[in-house]
Amino acid sequence: MSEPTKLDIFDLKKIKINRTAKELEDAGKQQQTKVTSDELAEFIPVKRDAVKAVKAIKATESKMIQELLPLRHERMLASKFAFFRGTAELMERDLKHQYQSNIPLIICGDAHVNNYGFYASPERQLLFGLNDFDEARIGNWESDLKRLLVSAKLAGDENGFSTEQLNNVLHLITKNYRHSIKRINKLGLFDRLYSSYEIHDMMATIDTTDNSTSQMNEILKKITKKSARSNSEQIVQKMTERGQNGQLRFIDNAPRAKHVSAKRYAEIVKGFSTYRENVRQDIRIFLANFTITDIIRYSVGVGSFGTRCYLVLLTGIDGSHLVLQIKEAVPLRYNLLNLPVDEAIKNGSMAGRRIVTAQRTLQSSSDPFLASTRFAGRSYYVRQFRDMKESIKMDKLDYESFSLYCQICSSLLAMAHYQSPTAPMVRGYLKGQKKLDDGLVEWTNNYAKQVAKDYEAFKAAVN
């Protein structure tokens, strides 16, 4: 087995390779001789017991807000898939002990099926793609693909699909990723850069004359209508009330939604000033029209539930509103488990910048308000809260829609990976490797069993 390459630090020099596409393809093909597809698909049993799994989770949670952990645990115990979403560090540690391609790209780091969704472009078009980059880093392309595969297996199990059905979906995910890599490799650099996947493109993917995909078509129509109403004004209507002074303020719902202390309020205001220096010039000028009206701590998600996350309510000179989310950018979870605390914190001191850089690279178009900041010794990133953001509820999908959704995700993952200059190496590595489609099905089923073991261990420890 080859020694794993250390790809934990977000060092962009690792992907700045001034070589021709042909040379990179040849290098990827040569890498096949060092780590074959058979090896990449070989499952190496995880050598850790239940105690170690729980210990690793607790190590991550020790950096979180302790009063939120009971709610976090409740969310994680909802299902094996929910647990999987909340424990990215376990899989990343396990992948370090599997065979690795050692082809570095900017990867999402947590490309499970629920980390794809709809979001608005600056031109107010509804796009679909990766939408979570907290674990983004320089890493191996197959790490993202394997996380997508395992998530599809776990989500499909919850939906009650048969083993045969799910194996077919898993096969199609890898096959579609390979074919997408081949197709994208033929595109010009600017075509890749400006490529986007709008909701209308997703609708075009669906054969509306085929009843098997009619469910997905109806879902997309509803999302189109719903997303148009999802903005800051809607949030203000749902989440605020008039205070004694007549000003709007967020409604408390402790411990999930809770107003902060005067000290933390002042720290956030200071951090917001830093954010304004980091954001695009045109947005900085636009924000001069707004003043901060209120701030609240508001926790979201599963994996990030328990981290420091705030909502800032801004009121414009015309009475309009803007709600921004300030979300803690924690050091990479794998680093928290494997590096000395001081070194992990040092590596994560610019985590906000890491996440912003990865998002702008991997998404076809990003929130114009996206930027990083720092305050009170921690790194954060800022973005609009729920601006036209929607997602497809996986547990509501029939088999045909589920399969289609997973294949679309794998295509978009390939396009995201191809934003890295080293991506032609992936094409070279995968050329003629059809056997990987079935090989990764077996790998995925084996790793899903490991997730089930970890889930039961965690449930026993919490209960």
N, C-alpha and C positions, 0 to 999 in steps of 0.2 A: 504493500500500500504506500502511495506517495505521501510525503510529509505535507501537511496542510500549510498553505501560504498564509502569513499573517496579513489579513485584509481588514483589520478592525478600525484603523484610523482613517479619517476622511481626508486622504491625501490625493488631490487631483493629479499630482504628478504621475501617479500610477497609471493613468489612462491617457496621458499626453504622449502618444507614440507617432512620430513623424515618419510613417511608412505608407506605401501604396496599399490600396484595398487588396490587390492580388497578393502582396507580401503578407498582409495580415491573415488573409484566408489560408495561405500556405502554412502560416504559423499555427493556426487553429487546427488544420489537418494534421500537422506534426504532433500537436498536443494529444491527438487521438492515440498515438503510439505510446504515449507516456501514461495516460489515464483513458482506458477504452470505455466505450458505451456500456459494455457488459459490467465493467467495474463501477461506473457511475450509477448503474441500476441495481447493483448488489447491496442488499441491506445488511449492514453490520450491526448485530444486536447491541443495544444500548447497555453499557456497563455501569449502571447505578441503581440503587434500590429506592424504595418509596421514600425513605427518610431523606435521602439526598435531594430528591425532587422537591419535596416540601421545603427543605432548607433553602434551596435556590429561590423559590418563590418568596419566602419570607425575607431573604436578603434584598430582593428587589423592593418589597413592600416596606422595608425599614426606612426607605428614603421618601415614603409617601406620607400624606396627612392621616394620622392614625385613627381619628374619629370617623373617617370615611371607609375604613377597611371592612367593617361588617356589611355595608352596602355593596362594596366591591366583591366580597366573597359571595354574597347572594346572587349577584349577576353572573359570576363565574360558574357557580354551581347549577345554573339553569339547565345546562346541557354540556356534553363533551365538546361540542363546537364552541360554546361560549367560553369554556375553560381554555381551549386551544387559542382563542383570540386574546385571552388575557395573559398568556405565558409564552410570548415570542422568544424569551431568553432561553427556555428549555430546548426548543427546536434548534435555535442557532448554535447552542452548545453541542447538541447531538450531531448536527451537520459537520462540525469540525472534526468529528471522528468517523465520518463517512468518506468515501472517495470524493475528490473534488477536481473539477476541470482546471482550476487555477487560471481561468480567463477572467481578468478583472473588468468590471463595468460599474457604473453607478446603478445600484439596485434599490428597489423600494424597501427591502428588508422585512416587509410584513404584507406580502401580496395576497392575502387570503380573500375569498370571494366577497366578503362584506366590506373590504377596503377599496371597492370600486363603486362609483356613484356618479350622480349628475351634479354639475356645478355650472356657474355662469362664466362666460368669457367676458372680457371688458366690453365687448360689443353687444352683450346681453343675449348671446346665443347659448342654448342649453347643450352643454358638452357632457360626454360620458368618458370616464377613465379612472385611473388610480387617484385616490383622494386622501391618503394617509401616508406620511413620510417620516414619522417619528423615529423609525429604525433605519432610515436610508443611510447608505454607506457605500464604500467601494467594496464589492464582494463578487462572489461567483454567480453567474447567471442562473445556474440550476437551483440555487437557494430559493430564489423567488418562485421558480416553476414548481419546485417540490412543495413549497408552502401553499401555493394555489391548489395543487393536486390534493394534498391532505385535507384542506378546508372543504373542497368539493366532496370528498368522500364522507367527511363528518356531517356536513350539511345535508347531503343526499340520504345518509342513514336516518337522520331525523325526519326527513320527508317520507320515509317508508319505501324508498326505491329498492328493488332487488339487487343482489350482488351482481348479477349479469348486467342489469341496466347501468349500475354505477361503474363497473369495469369498462363498459362501452364509453361512458362519459370521460373517464380518466384517459382512455386510449385516445379519444378525440382531442382532449386538451393538449396533450403532447404533440400529436400529429399536427394540429392546427398551429401550435407554436412553431414547429419546424417549417411548415409551409409558409407561415407569415415571415419568418426570418429569411427564407429564400426569396419571397416576393419583395420584401423591403430592401433587400440587398441590391436589387436591380434599380431602385429609385435613386434619383439624384439627391445630393446633400440638402438642397433647398426644399425639395419635395418632402423630405423627412422632417426638416425643421418646421415647416408650415403645416404639416399634416394635422388634422383634427378630426374628431369623431363626434358629430352632433347627433342629437336624438333622431333627427330625420334620416341620418345614415343608418341608424339602428333599425328604424322602421323599414328602410329600403332593403335591409338584410332579410327581412321576414317576407315570405311568400304569403300574401294575404288571401290567396285562393286556397291555401292549405289550412284546413280546420285545426290541424295539430299545433299551429302557432298562433291561433286566434287569441289565446289568453294573453300572450306577451304583447300583441298588438293593442289590446284593450288597456293593459297596464300602462303602456307608453303614452296612450292618449290621455289617461288620467294624470300621469306625471306631468305632461306638458301643461295642462290646465292648473294643476296644483302649484307647480314651481313658479308660475307667473305671479302668484300671490305671496310667495315666501320671500319676505324682505324685512328690513328693520322696522318698518311701520307695523307689520303684523306682530313682530316680537313685542313691540311696545304695547300693543293692545292686549296681548296674552299675559305678559310677564311684569307689567308695571301697574302702579296705582298712584294717585295723587297724595303727597305727603301733607303734613300740617301747614307747610309753607306754600302749598299749591304747586310745588314742583313734582314732576314725575320721579318715582323711585321704584326700583325692583322690589318684587314681593318676596319676602323670606319664605323659605321652605326647608328649614334645617333638617339634616346636615348638608343636603345636596346643594341648596341655594341659601347662602348666608352672607349678610353684610360683614365687611371686614373692619378691623380696628382702625382707629385714627392714624396710628403709625403705619400700618400696611397701606392705607389709603394714600398717604403722602408718598410712600415708596413707589406705588403704582403710578401716581401722577408724574413722579420724576422719571420713571421708566418709560412713560408715554412720551415724554419730551425727547428722550433718546430715540425712541421709535420714529418720531417725526423727522429726526435727522437722518435716519436710515432709509426711510421710504422714498419712493420716486419723487422727484421735484414737483411734478404736477399735482400729485396727491398731497404733498406737504402744503402746497399753496391752497388746495381745496380744503384741507383740514383747518386752515386758519378761519374758516367760516363757522367752526363749531367750538363749543365749550363742554367740558365734562360736567354732566348732571348727576351721575351716580355710578357706583362701582359695587359689584357683588362677586363673591366666589361662587362659581357654578361648575359642578363636575359633570362630565359627559363620558360616553363610551363604555367600554369594558376594560381593555388593556390600559387605557390612560386614566381610568376612574381612580381617584386617589391622589393624582398629581395636582399641582397648583394650577388652577385654571380660573380666569376671571372674565367677567363681562363688563365692558365700559359703555355706558349710555352717554352719547353726545347729542347735544341739541344745537341745531343750526340757527343762523340769524333770521331765517324765515319760518322757524318753528318746526322744521323737519327734523328727523332723527336718524342717527346712525349707531348701530350696535356693533362693537368690535370685540373679538375674543382674544384675550391674552393668555396663551397656553404655555405651560412650562415645557421647555425643551430639555428633557433629561439626557444624561450621557447614555450612550448605547448600552442596552441592558447586558449584553454579553461582556462588555468591559467592566460593568459594575460587579459581575460575578467573578471575573478572572484577573483583574488588575488591582493593585493596592488602591485603597480609597483615594488617596491624594492624586495618584496618577489618573484614575478614572475621572475624577472631577476636573483635572487639568485638561484631559482630552475632551471633556464635555463642556468646557467653559464657553466654547463658541458653538454649542449644539444648535442654537437658534439659527445661526448662519448656515450650518450644515443642512438643516431641514429646509430652509428657504431656497438654498442653492439647488438641492435635489428636486424640490417641487417644481421650480422654474425650469429645470432640465427635463424632468420626466413627464410633466404635463404638457399637453399641446398648447395650452393657454392658461395663465394663472391669475388669481385675484390681484388686481392692481394695488390693493391695500396691504398685500403681503410684505412683511419685513420683520427683522429680528430686533431684540432689545435685551438689556440686562438691568436688573435691579436686585437689591438685597442679596447679592452674591450668587444669583441664579440666572440662567439663560432662558429666554422666552422667544416665542414668535407670535406675531399679531396678524389677524385676518378678519374679514367680515364674518359675522355669525349667521349661519343658515341662509346666506344669500342665494336664493334659487337652488339650494341644495336639496336633493331628493335621492332616494335609494330604492332598489327593488327588494321587496321582502322575500327572501329565499324560501322561507317555510310555506309560502302561499303558491309556489310554482308547481305546475304539473311537470311531468317528466320531459316533454318536448321543450317546454320553455326553459326548464332548468339546464338541459343540455345545451341549448342555444346560448343561454347567458354565459355559461362556463367557457364556451368556445370563443365568444366575443372577448371575454376577459383575457384569454390566452393570446389572442391577436393583438390586443392593446398592450399587453405586457411585452410582446416582441417589439412593438413600435417604441415603447419607452426605453427598452434596452438598446435600441439602435440609435439613440441619441448620444451614446458613448463612442468615441473614435475607435475603440477596440472591438466594436460589435462584429466587424467582418470575420474576426477570429471565431465567433460563435457559428457563423455560416460555414466556415471551413471545417469546424469540429463536427457539425451536424450533417454535413453532406453525405448522403447515402446511408444514414443511420436510422432506417425505419424500425429496426428492432428495439430502439429505445422506447418507442410508443408502448409496447407491451411490457418491456422491462420496468418502466417506471410505474406501471399499474401494480405490479407485485410489490415494488418498493413502498408504494403508498399504502397498500393494504397492511403491510407489516408495520409501518410506522403508526398507522391509525390504532393498532393494538397497543402500542407503547403509550399513546395519548390516553387511551382508556385506562391503562394501569395508573398513570400519573393522576388522572381525574379521580379515580377511586381512592388513591392515597391522600389526595388533597381533601376530598370530602370527609374521609375518616378523621383527618387532622383537625379540620374546622369544626366538625360536629362533636 
